[in-house]
């Protein structure tokens, strides 16, 4: 059942067993897991079914650290959350080292090994409309001989991520939630603050606001905060005790360790062989037969090996590159696969005819070399680099002095990096240059400064907000425990990438969904 919270009379008290705050990937995954349960569930979403400016403006705040002014627009505040941004979803697995405590990487280590999450990763695959579970190169028909020498180890290795469709959780799963008998989805319902018991040991109720001035209250046995990496921290900080301490913030950790993935070009590889094969990166038209079943899209990438990260005490580094696209060949592929219709077919046919010599060369090379060589000589290929941000307690989400329309303090983003982040980028690129030369693959024209004292000029933070309610068994080191329950608060849990202790370079969505499935199992067991 969907309810417009604007129809709820001010002063109403709503009782339930489970209250979920936030209808994004984590919140909707949790709600779906509860639809066959014997207990009642409420899912609160700040926005409606479509974007509304007044609601989106509630994300406004200030940026006082390294420039990161995209934080208000990198999130969407309506049903489905930031999945409404998706043109497709890229999912990959962390490496085992991402979950381990690493020498030289302060604050590293998850409460459990990566292998522990495998059952929930498998269950997350169909939620995201991905193919069968499989992230080994052999699952995608990539043989060791397909990979150029510099990327077979020991320092760099090839890994695979799966490309799924644009599974926007609102339109995809809204009808299912609408039919659930035990679930009520409240739209236009803004969580304002948790009220806890005098000793902060349990949440008694959640105050909810409705634009412009409505108010009601939710009382639940269990609360799950799934509002994103920034808003999760903000809501806990807003839920102050009489002593002025945010909920779960006895050790001043809420909002700290704010992490992003660091994106930068890295430079250009000038190739030794202009016909070198890079087909390990994608199959024909970006698709590759998966021996586990069906034709699925994938992208492979190059990553620092776990052994090299251990030895050199480095953060992770991910490299992506591919041949420049050839328009007339793309047109030919669309004609062959009939992906366009009508006037588009005529346009593509004209392009192929006008560029027939180039297309003929392409066909001839494919007949001789198959897919193992490019259709035309390439002098160089551009890099696209991602680096892991080291956990840093000085990088944080806080509260400012400005107030929103509900009279609540707006968020302050203080994103900070360290010298270790700089060293990781510079060392990784130097190592890449050396390996390219050793393997006679090419030369690197790096855009990363050599002296470890400057940042790449185009370096930026991406839209993956992580770490602000980090997971740790020790309350002095984390906001939530290994079950994602807020330390010291008996009935409050947190879902989403804000619980990640480290961010690696892996796209977080698959892990977000896997952790949400695990949390749903835990809550069902607790209420059983």
C-alpha positions in Angstrom: 0.0 0.0 0.0 1.2 3.5 -1.0 0.1 6.4 1.1 0.7 10.1 0.5 2.0 11.4 3.8 0.4 14.8 3.0 -2.9 13.1 3.8 -1.8 12.1 7.3 -3.2 14.5 10.0 -0.6 16.4 12.0 -0.1 14.8 15.4 -0.8 11.2 14.2 1.0 8.3 15.9 1.6 5.3 13.6 2.6 1.9 15.2 4.6 -0.8 13.4 7.2 -3.5 14.0 9.8 -2.3 11.4 10.4 1.3 10.1 12.7 1.8 7.2 13.9 5.3 6.4 14.8 5.8 2.7 13.5 4.1 -0.5 16.7 3.7 -2.5 18.6 0.5 -3.4 19.1 -0.5 0.3 15.7 0.5 1.6 13.7 -1.1 -1.2 15.7 -4.3 -1.0 14.9 -4.5 2.7 11.3 -3.8 2.2 11.0 -6.5 -0.5 12.5 -9.1 1.9 9.8 -8.3 4.4 6.7 -8.5 2.2 6.0 -12.1 3.2 6.7 -11.6 6.9 4.2 -11.8 9.7 5.1 -8.4 11.1 4.1 -4.9 9.9 6.6 -2.7 8.0 6.6 1.0 7.1 8.9 2.4 4.4 9.4 6.2 4.5 10.4 8.1 1.4 11.1 11.8 1.5 10.0 12.4 -2.1 7.2 11.3 -4.3 7.0 9.1 -7.3 8.6 11.8 -9.5 11.3 14.4 -8.7 10.2 17.6 -7.0 12.4 20.6 -6.5 11.2 21.5 -3.0 12.1 18.0 -1.8 15.4 17.9 -3.7 16.4 21.2 -2.0 16.4 19.4 1.3 19.8 18.0 0.3 21.3 21.5 0.2 24.3 22.3 2.4 27.8 23.7 2.3 31.1 22.3 1.0 34.1 23.4 3.2 36.8 20.9 2.4 38.3 19.9 -0.9 36.0 21.0 -3.7 33.0 18.6 -3.8 30.1 20.8 -4.8 28.3 18.0 -6.7 27.1 16.4 -3.4 23.5 17.9 -3.6 23.0 16.7 -7.2 24.7 13.3 -6.8 21.7 12.1 -4.9 18.0 11.9 -5.9 15.3 12.4 -3.3 12.3 10.5 -4.7 11.1 6.9 -4.7 13.9 4.7 -6.0 16.6 7.1 -4.7 19.8 7.4 -6.7 18.9 4.3 -8.8 16.8 6.9 -10.7 20.2 8.2 -12.1 21.1 4.9 -13.6 21.5 4.4 -17.3 22.8 0.9 -16.4 24.4 -0.7 -13.4 28.0 -1.8 -13.2 28.7 -4.4 -10.5 32.0 -6.0 -9.5 33.3 -7.9 -6.5 35.8 -6.5 -4.0 39.0 -8.3 -3.7 39.7 -10.4 -0.6 42.3 -7.8 0.5 39.6 -5.1 0.5 38.1 -6.7 3.6 41.3 -7.5 5.4 43.3 -5.4 7.9 46.3 -4.1 5.9 49.6 -3.0 7.2 50.2 0.6 6.3 46.5 1.3 5.8 45.2 2.8 9.0 41.6 1.9 10.0 41.4 -0.9 7.5 39.6 -4.2 8.0 36.0 -5.4 7.9 34.5 -7.5 10.8 34.4 -10.5 8.5 36.2 -11.8 5.3 34.8 -11.3 1.8 34.0 -15.0 1.5 31.5 -14.7 4.4 29.2 -12.5 2.2 29.1 -14.8 -0.8 25.6 -16.2 -0.1 24.2 -12.7 -0.1 26.2 -11.7 -3.2 24.6 -14.6 -5.0 21.1 -13.4 -3.9 21.9 -9.8 -4.9 22.5 -10.8 -8.6 18.9 -11.2 -9.6 17.8 -8.1 -7.5 20.0 -6.0 -9.9 18.9 -8.1 -13.0 22.4 -9.3 -13.5 23.4 -12.6 -15.1 24.5 -15.7 -13.2 26.9 -15.2 -10.3 30.4 -15.4 -11.7 33.3 -12.9 -11.6 36.3 -15.1 -12.7 37.8 -14.4 -16.1 37.0 -17.9 -17.2 33.3 -17.3 -16.6 33.5 -14.8 -19.4 35.6 -16.7 -21.8 38.8 -14.7 -21.1 41.8 -16.9 -21.4 45.2 -15.9 -20.0 46.6 -15.6 -23.5 43.9 -12.9 -24.2 45.6 -10.6 -21.7 48.6 -8.6 -22.7 51.9 -9.3 -20.8 52.0 -6.3 -18.4 48.5 -7.2 -17.0 49.2 -10.9 -16.2 51.0 -10.1 -13.0 52.8 -9.8 -10.7 51.8 -6.1 -10.2 48.7 -5.7 -12.3 45.9 -8.2 -12.9 42.7 -8.3 -15.0 39.3 -8.3 -13.3 35.7 -8.3 -14.5 32.6 -6.3 -13.7 29.2 -7.1 -15.0 27.0 -4.6 -16.7 23.3 -4.9 -15.9 20.3 -3.0 -17.2 19.1 0.2 -15.8 17.2 -1.4 -12.9 15.6 1.6 -11.4 14.2 0.3 -8.2 11.2 2.6 -8.0 9.5 1.6 -11.3 10.9 -2.0 -11.1 9.8 -2.9 -7.6 7.1 -0.4 -6.8 4.2 -2.6 -8.0 5.4 -5.5 -5.9 5.5 -3.3 -2.8 2.1 -1.8 -3.6 0.6 -5.3 -3.4 2.2 -6.3 0.0 -0.4 -6.7 2.7 1.9 -6.0 5.6 3.8 -3.0 4.1 2.9 0.7 3.9 5.0 3.0 1.8 4.7 6.6 2.8 5.7 9.2 0.2 6.6 12.8 1.0 7.6 11.6 4.5 10.8 13.2 5.8 12.6 11.7 8.8 13.5 14.6 11.0 15.0 13.0 14.1 15.0 9.9 16.3 13.9 10.3 19.9 15.8 7.9 22.2 15.3 6.8 25.7 17.0 8.8 28.5 20.2 6.7 28.4 20.1 6.5 24.6 19.8 2.8 24.7 16.8 2.5 22.4 14.9 4.6 19.9 11.4 5.4 21.2 10.0 7.1 18.2 10.8 8.8 14.9 9.5 12.3 14.2 8.4 12.8 10.6 7.9 16.0 8.7 5.7 16.7 5.6 6.2 19.8 3.5 5.3 22.5 4.2 4.4 22.1 7.9 2.9 18.7 8.6 4.1 16.4 11.4 3.5 12.9 12.5 5.3 10.2 14.6 6.3 6.6 13.9 6.8 4.1 16.8 8.4 0.8 15.9 10.2 -2.1 17.5 13.1 -1.8 15.0 14.3 1.1 12.9 16.6 0.9 9.8 18.3 4.0 8.5 18.9 3.7 4.7 19.0 7.3 3.5 22.5 7.3 1.9 26.1 7.9 2.9 25.5 11.6 3.7 22.0 11.7 5.1 22.5 8.6 7.3 25.2 10.6 9.2 23.2 13.8 9.2 20.1 12.2 10.7 22.1 10.6 13.5 23.8 13.9 14.3 20.4 15.7 14.3 19.1 13.1 16.8 20.9 14.8 19.8 20.4 13.9 23.4 19.9 16.5 26.0 23.7 16.5 26.4 24.1 17.5 22.8 25.5 14.2 21.6 24.2 12.7 18.3 22.7 9.3 18.4 25.4 6.6 18.3 28.1 9.4 18.5 29.5 8.8 22.0 33.0 8.3 20.4 32.6 11.2 17.9 32.7 8.9 14.9 29.3 9.6 13.2 30.1 11.4 10.0 33.8 10.8 10.1 35.7 8.7 7.5 33.7 10.2 4.5 35.2 8.5 1.5 34.7 8.7 -2.3 36.5 7.0 -5.2 39.1 9.2 -6.7 38.8 9.6 -10.5 41.4 11.0 -12.9 42.7 10.4 -16.4 46.2 9.2 -15.5 47.6 9.8 -19.0 47.9 8.2 -22.4 49.5 4.9 -23.4 51.6 5.2 -26.6 51.4 1.7 -28.0 54.4 -0.3 -29.3 52.2 -2.3 -31.5 49.4 -0.3 -33.1 47.4 -3.5 -33.7 47.7 -4.8 -30.2 44.7 -6.8 -29.0 42.5 -5.5 -26.2 39.5 -7.7 -26.8 39.8 -9.1 -23.2 38.1 -5.8 -22.2 34.8 -6.4 -24.0 33.3 -8.9 -26.4 31.7 -8.1 -29.7 29.4 -5.0 -29.1 30.3 -5.0 -25.5 28.8 -8.5 -24.9 30.5 -11.8 -24.1 29.0 -15.3 -23.8 29.0 -16.3 -20.1 29.5 -20.0 -19.8 27.2 -19.9 -16.7 24.3 -19.1 -19.1 23.4 -16.5 -21.7 25.0 -13.5 -23.3 25.8 -10.8 -20.8 27.5 -7.5 -21.0 30.7 -7.0 -19.1 33.7 -4.7 -18.9 37.1 -5.9 -17.7 39.7 -3.7 -16.1 43.2 -3.7 -14.7 43.8 -3.5 -11.0 46.8 -3.6 -8.7 47.4 -7.1 -7.5 46.7 -7.9 -3.8 50.3 -9.0 -3.3 51.7 -5.7 -4.6 49.3 -3.7 -2.5 50.5 -5.7 0.6 54.2 -5.3 -0.3 54.1 -1.6 -1.1 51.3 -0.7 1.4 49.3 0.9 -1.4 45.6 1.7 -1.8 43.9 0.0 -4.7 44.1 1.4 -8.2 41.8 0.6 -11.2 42.6 1.2 -14.9 40.1 1.2 -17.8 40.9 1.7 -21.4 39.6 0.7 -24.8 40.0 1.4 -28.5 38.5 4.6 -29.8 35.2 3.9 -31.4 35.0 3.9 -35.2 31.6 5.5 -36.2 31.2 3.6 -39.5 31.9 0.3 -37.9 29.4 1.1 -35.1 26.9 1.8 -37.9 27.6 -1.5 -39.5 27.1 -3.4 -36.2 23.8 -1.6 -35.7 22.7 -2.7 -39.2 23.7 -6.3 -38.5 22.1 -6.5 -35.1 19.0 -4.4 -36.1 19.2 -2.2 -33.0 17.8 0.9 -34.8 14.7 1.3 -37.0 13.3 3.5 -39.7 15.3 6.6 -40.6 18.1 5.4 -38.3 18.7 2.4 -40.6 19.0 4.7 -43.7 21.4 7.0 -41.8 23.6 4.0 -40.8 23.4 2.5 -44.3 24.6 5.9 -45.8 27.5 6.0 -43.3 28.6 2.5 -44.2 28.5 3.3 -48.0 30.4 6.6 -47.7 33.1 4.9 -45.6 33.1 1.6 -47.5 36.9 1.3 -47.8 37.3 1.6 -44.0 34.5 -0.9 -43.5 36.1 -3.3 -46.0 39.4 -3.1 -44.2 37.6 -3.8 -40.9 35.9 -6.9 -42.4 39.1 -8.2 -43.9 41.0 -7.8 -40.6 38.2 -9.6 -38.8 38.4 -12.5 -41.3 42.2 -12.8 -40.8 42.5 -12.1 -37.1 39.0 -12.6 -35.7 38.4 -10.3 -32.8 42.0 -10.5 -31.6 43.2 -7.4 -33.4 41.6 -3.9 -33.9 40.2 -2.9 -37.3 42.7 0.0 -37.8 46.0 1.0 -36.4 45.9 2.9 -33.1 48.8 5.1 -32.0 47.7 5.6 -28.4 44.9 4.9 -26.0 43.7 7.1 -23.1 43.6 5.9 -19.5 40.7 6.2 -17.0 42.0 5.7 -13.5 40.2 5.2 -10.2 42.1 5.2 -6.8 40.9 4.1 -3.4 40.7 6.8 -0.8 42.4 5.9 2.4 40.1 5.9 5.5 40.6 9.4 7.1 38.8 10.5 10.3 39.3 14.1 9.4 37.2 13.7 6.2 33.7 14.1 7.5 30.0 15.0 7.3 28.9 17.5 9.9 26.1 20.0 10.7 26.3 23.7 9.8 24.5 26.7 11.2 22.1 27.2 8.3 18.6 25.7 8.7 16.4 24.0 6.3 12.6 24.5 6.0 12.0 22.2 8.9 14.3 24.2 11.1 17.0 21.5 11.1 20.7 22.2 10.6 21.9 21.6 7.0 24.7 19.3 6.2 28.4 20.4 5.9 30.7 18.3 3.7 34.3 18.5 4.7 36.0 16.1 2.2 39.7 15.7 2.9 42.5 13.6 1.5 45.9 12.6 2.8 49.5 12.4 1.6 49.0 8.6 1.4 46.3 9.2 -1.2 48.8 11.2 -3.2 51.5 8.6 -2.8 49.2 5.9 -3.9 48.3 7.6 -7.2 51.9 8.5 -8.0 53.4 5.2 -7.1 50.7 3.3 -9.0 51.3 5.3 -12.1 55.1 4.9 -11.9 54.6 1.2 -11.5 52.3 1.1 -14.5 54.9 2.9 -16.6 57.6 0.5 -15.7 55.3 -2.5 -16.4 54.3 -1.2 -19.8 58.0 -0.9 -20.7 58.9 -4.3 -19.3 56.1 -6.0 -21.3 57.0 -4.0 -24.4 53.3 -2.9 -24.5 54.0 0.8 -24.8 55.1 4.0 -23.0 53.0 5.9 -20.5 52.6 9.7 -20.9 51.5 10.2 -17.3 49.4 13.2 -16.2 50.0 12.3 -12.5 52.8 14.4 -10.9 56.0 12.5 -10.2 56.9 14.0 -6.8 54.0 12.9 -4.7 53.3 16.5 -3.7 50.6 17.5 -6.2 47.3 16.1 -7.3 46.4 15.3 -10.9 44.9 18.4 -12.3 41.7 16.6 -13.3 41.3 14.5 -10.1 37.8 14.6 -8.7 35.6 12.6 -6.3 32.9 10.4 -7.7 29.3 9.9 -6.4 29.9 6.9 -4.2 29.5 8.2 -0.6 31.0 5.8 1.9 32.2 5.3 5.4 30.3 7.8 7.5 28.7 5.2 9.9 31.5 2.7 9.5 31.3 -0.9 10.7 33.5 -2.2 13.5 33.1 -4.6 16.4 34.8 -2.1 18.7 32.5 0.9 19.5 35.5 3.1 19.8 36.4 2.3 16.1 33.0 2.2 14.4 29.4 3.5 14.6 27.7 0.1 13.8 28.6 -3.4 14.8 29.1 -6.4 12.5 25.3 -6.7 12.1 25.0 -3.0 11.2 23.3 -2.2 14.5 24.3 1.2 16.0 26.5 0.6 19.0 24.7 1.1 22.3 21.2 1.5 20.6 19.3 -1.7 20.8 16.8 -1.2 18.0 18.5 1.0 15.4 20.3 -0.3 12.3 22.0 1.3 9.3 22.0 0.1 5.7 24.0 1.3 2.7 27.6 2.2 1.8 27.9 4.4 4.9 28.8 1.3 6.8 31.8 0.4 4.6 35.0 0.6 6.6 37.0 0.8 3.4 35.9 1.6 -0.1 38.4 -0.1 -2.4 37.8 0.7 -6.0 34.8 -1.6 -6.5 31.4 -0.2 -7.5 29.4 -0.3 -4.3 25.9 -1.3 -5.4 26.3 -5.0 -5.4 27.8 -4.9 -1.9 25.0 -2.5 -0.7 22.3 -4.9 -1.8 24.2 -7.9 -0.4 24.5 -6.3 3.0 20.8 -5.2 2.9 19.8 -8.8 2.2 21.9 -10.0 5.1 20.4 -7.3 7.4 16.9 -8.4 6.4 17.7 -12.0 7.4 19.0 -10.7 10.8 15.9 -8.6 11.5 13.6 -11.5 10.5 15.4 -13.8 12.8 15.3 -11.3 15.6 11.5 -10.7 15.3 10.8 -14.4 14.9 
